[in-house]
């Protein structure tokens, strides 16, 4: 599963990819993990068909946001945090903060 070198990742493609709420939620969840752990793709709640999930994972990978690894019957995903912080400093932190603010605004309180 090819991932572009970080120097070839374009901000416009990243932002287009993150415009989708399901993909943005995946990246926000991954960014919230300080250990940068690898997670099973199936552990993310995506209420869409299998082919649509495949499309979302491919979009995230082609935008350079994640790496994926096949293992047995599963596929595992990891955020490219270090490379992204080097290429786009503060982008993941900002995305996470904005997502939290949006969740807070939406929750009844």
Buried (B, 14 or more C-beta within 10 A) or exposed (E): EEBEEBEEBEEEBBEEBBEBEBBBBBBBBBBEEEEEEBBEBEEBEBEEEEEEBEBBBEBBBBBBBBBBEEEEEEBBBBBBBEBBEEBBEEBBEEBBEEBEEEEEEEEEE
